[in-house]
Structures are given as structure tokens and as C-alpha cells.
Amino acid sequence: MLDMQTFKAVIENTPLVSIDLCLICNGQILLGKRSNEPLKGRWFTPGGRIHKNETWQDALLRIAEAELGLSGIAVEGFSLMGMWDHFYSNSALDQNTSTHYVNLPHYAEFKSKPEITLDDQHGEFEWFDLSVVADDEKFRLYMRNYAVWLLKKWTIYDSRSRYGGWLRHTPMASISSRTSQTIFSPSR
């Protein structure tokens, strides 16, 4: 790991590459109330940086275990949502150092809510309806964008409404993980 001064220089001069985990169950997304900056006190998906010489697959599994207590899951049960830039005016180090993340969010749909273990980066976890997250400004724009993306992925879009709602849920294939959970991946 980097010492604080070196890490601050990295944050000031380069983007960080990170992974967010969008866990979905019955039309709801798991969000954690952050205990640290950026976004302290705000609801956000669990996630973290990819470390030097760590593959994105290993990072995804490490983040799932460290932040959620999920071990033994299969990386194949998650699907990439694309690359998203996240910009913050502050950082985990201080209020005066901005942060730029190049984020690789991944989603997985669980048939039942997995047992989640609270970590030190979140004060609590809660499941929220995707349609509520998509439309409620109490959620950060990045979370609203994730919710809209997921809603469009999983619904037949009704152009008369803002986000279409849960008109029809269309999972295509069942993927078994190394645990007893079954994860679904929607059509592309």
C-alpha cells in the first residue's frame, strides 16, 4: 500500500480505477450509507479501487467479501455495465483534494437477498426499489443513473412514463455461483 503523501499525489494527478457492485433482488438495489468521504452519509453502491497488479476479477471478489461479507461468489455471475466517470470535489484524504474515478460497475441479480455483513465503510445497508432510486433526488446522480440503466435493461420500456417501471422483468439465463445463491443475468 502507498503511504498517505504518495496516495495524495496519485489522487491529485491521476484517475483511480474502481468497481461498484450493483446487487439486485426483486427490483431492488442494495445501497450502503457511506461512513467516509467522498459522499459521507450518502447512499451509494458498495465498491472500491482496483489495486496495482490486481485483476478486475480479483478486485470484484475482494470488494464483495470485504464490503459485504460475500465469499465464494462467482465473478461470472456479474455483468459489466460499462465505464462511468465519477467526479468528486473531495476525497477520502481531505476536503480540498478532488477525486476522479473511472468506474467499472457490475450488476448481479439474486433470487433471494443475500446475507450482508456490515463493514467499517458503511453505517448501514438497505434495499431500495430501483424505480424510487431512479426518480428521487435524495440519491446522488450516479445512483440515479445506475438505477435508470438497470431499469431499462430489465423492463419493456413504456415511453409514456419517465422510466418505464417494472412492466415486465425479463431475466434470460440462470448462472449458478459457487454458493447456494443463483444469480440471473438479463439479456443484452
N, C-alpha and C positions, 0 to 999 in steps of 0.2 A: 504494500500500500504506500501511497505517496504521503510525505509529510504535508502539513497544512499549508505552508508557504508555496510549495510546488503545486499542490492541488489548486490553490487560489490562482496561480499563474495560468494553469490549464484552463480553468473556468473563464478567466478574463480574456483568453486568446483563442479558444477553440470551442466548437460544439461538443457536447457529450452525446454518446450513443446510448440509448436506453430502450427498455422493453416495458410496455404496460400490459397487464393481464386483464382482459375483459371476460369475467366468468358470468355466464348467462344461465338462468334456470327459470322456466315458466314465464318468460317475458320480462324477467327482472335481471338487473345487473348488480354485482357486488361492488360497493364502494366503501372506502375507508376514510375516516376523518383523520386528516394528517396531523401529526404531532410536531412536525418540523417544517422548516422553510425549504423550498418555496411552497406557498399555499397552506401554511399552518392554519389549522382549524377549518379547512375546506374539505368537502367530499371529493374524492378522486379515486381512480383505479389503483390497485397495488402495482408497483413497478420498481424498476431500478436500473442503474447503469450496467453496461457490459464492461467487464474488466479487461485489461490488457491481456492478450493471449487466451482469452476465454471465448469459446464459440458462442454464437447466439443461442444455440440449443442448450448448452450447459448453463448459460445465464438465465434462460427461461426457467429451467428446472430449479436452479439455486434460488431465484426470486420467489417461485411458487412455494418452496419449502421454508425459506427464511421469513417471508412476509405473511404467509397464510398457513404454514404448517402442513402443506400438501406434499407428501413424499410418495414416491413410487408412481407418479403420473407419467403418461407417455407424451412426449413432445409432439408426436404425430396427431394427437387429439386437438391441437391448437392450430389455427389458421391465421396467417398474416393479413392484417387489414390495410397494409400499405406503409408508406413512410410519411410521417407527420412532423412538422417543425413545431416545437413548443418554446415560447419565449417568455421569460420572467424577469421582472425588474430587480429581483433579489436572488439570493442563493442560500444554500444550507450553511454557508460560512458567515455571511453578513448581509445587511440590508442594502449595501452600496455596490455589491457585485452582481451584475445581471447574469442570467444563465440562459443558454441556448441548448436545447436537446433536439437531436434528430431521433425521433421516437419510432419504434417498430412495434406498434400494438398488435397483440394476438388475442383472438377470442376462442372460447370453447363453450359449448352448451352441455350442461349437466342435466341428466334426467331427474335427479334429486339434488337438493342443496348439500354440498359437501360440508363436512365439519371443518370449521376455520379456527385457527389458533391466533389470538391477538398477539401482535408483535410490538416492539417499542416505537415503531414509526407511525402507528395508528392508535388513536384513543378509543375507537370503536369501529365495527364493521356493520353495514346494514344493506339489505337488498332493496332496490328501488325499481319501480316499473320503468321500463325503457321510455315509454311514451311521456311519463312525467319528467324524467331527466331531459329528454329532448326539448321540452317546451317550457321548463321552469328556469328563470334567470338566476335563481339561487345557486344553480350549478354552474361551474366555470364553463366558458365557451368550449374548451377542449372536450369536456364530458358531454356537453350537448351535441357536439359534432360526432363523437363516437356513437351516442345513442341514435342519432338520425341515421348514420351509416348502417348500424346494426338493424334498425327497423326496416330500412329499405332492403337490406339483404334477406330478411326473414318474412316479408309480407308481400302480398299483391298490393301494389301501391294504389291508393284511392286518391286521385288527383283533386277531388273535392275537399279533402281535408289537408291540413298542413303536413302531417307526417304519415298519413295512411292508417295509423293504428294497427292493431293486431287483427287484420281482416282474415288472414289465413297464414298459419305457421307452416312452413314447408321444409322441414329437415329432410335431407336426401339419403344420408348414409350413416350407419352406426359404426362407431370406432371404439373398440374396447381398449381401455388403458390397462396398465399393469395392476391397477387396483380394482375393486369391485364396481367402481363408477363406470358408467357408459356415457361417452361423450358423443354428441351429434355434430355434424358439420353440414351447414346448409349448402345449397347449390351455388355455384359460382356464376 
